[in-house]
Amino acid sequence: MTILGGEFFGERALFSGEPSPLSIAAVDDLQVLVIDSDPVNTMIERQPSLGREIGQIIEARSKAVSMAGQADVSSHAEVDSL
């Protein structure tokens, strides 16, 4: 999965408080901004649509990661059966 300029990552860890099981690697220089959950929660309280949008992104990324994992397992199974 590719994350483009202006997009964000780490949203699951932000809401769960747990370290993310995923890792990310940059292919170009980038700037990273670390945001604590308190300001994000305040923003969501003020604008609930933000929470819905983040929830939709979490769901879409979860599906993409799951599909990528299934494709990886399938490709290994094909190689193993050869």
MODELLER restraints for C-alpha pairs under 7 A, 6 or more apart:
rsr = mdl.restraints
at = mdl.atoms
rsr.add(forms.Gaussian(group=physical.xy_distance, feature=features.Distance(at['CA:10:A'], at['CA:20:A']), mean=6.82, stdev=0.5))
rsr.add(forms.Gaussian(group=physical.xy_distance, feature=features.Distance(at['CA:12:A'], at['CA:20:A']), mean=6.89, stdev=0.5))
rsr.add(forms.Gaussian(group=physical.xy_distance, feature=features.Distance(at['CA:13:A'], at['CA:19:A']), mean=5.55, stdev=0.5))
rsr.add(forms.Gaussian(group=physical.xy_distance, feature=features.Distance(at['CA:13:A'], at['CA:20:A']), mean=5.37, stdev=0.5))
rsr.add(forms.Gaussian(group=physical.xy_distance, feature=features.Distance(at['CA:14:A'], at['CA:37:A']), mean=5.70, stdev=0.5))
rsr.add(forms.Gaussian(group=physical.xy_distance, feature=features.Distance(at['CA:15:A'], at['CA:37:A']), mean=6.86, stdev=0.5))
rsr.add(forms.Gaussian(group=physical.xy_distance, feature=features.Distance(at['CA:44:A'], at['CA:50:A']), mean=5.65, stdev=0.5))
rsr.add(forms.Gaussian(group=physical.xy_distance, feature=features.Distance(at['CA:44:A'], at['CA:51:A']), mean=5.38, stdev=0.5))
